[in-house]
Amino acid sequence: MTEQTPSLDHPKVVRGTKPRYEIFVDDSGEPAGKTYFTDRESVAGVRQRIFPHTEVGEEFGGHGLASKLVRAALDASVDEGYRIVTVCPYVKGWVEKHPEYQEHVDPTTPEHLQALQSR
């Protein structure tokens, strides 16, 4: 069975080679959007994935790609055993609208922001 070419109706989300998830809507090799992350381990040994920024190309706006991207990124992160830290305003708002994810979220602390500055 061959893999379907991504499209606006059937985008493909993958973990990029950089610490980010990317969403594709065609076979150009260029992502339509990205959500970046930084991994850290808390003093208590809790694995956390901090999401500082999400972007979708202007030309792809209005198709729900950011929502699909964030859902896939959070699902993968939770499946990998990470707690979620929502620094990105889009990710934070998305989680607030999807209460089933809130149990996986840790509040943002100064240590999280410091981890982002040192990356």
Phi, psi and omega in degrees: 000131180271152180282137180289139175294132180298151178213175177300324180282333182224069181290162179240128178252130179225157172279125183284176178285336172268168180287080179197160171254143183235148177242132182243142180237004177202185182257026181287341184089353179260126179290145175281338180198165182213147167232123185272155176212159172228130178265145175208163175243129181288169178302327180279001178087014180275127177281126182233144175241117182265127178253104183268338188201140175227140178215145173228136180304139182308321182292349180253005181298152175084008181248006179074018183293322180299318179297315179295321179297310182295317179302312181296319180295317180291318178301314180297319181296315178296317179300329179276359176092018179266146166273150185259137174237120188258086174277321179297126180301324180294313181297318179299312179296323180297314180298321179298329179275350182233079187301340179294346179265343187299332179292346181259005187254135172255146178294147178288133180238168174302329179295324177295316180295323178294320178300325179290324181291331184269004181276000000 
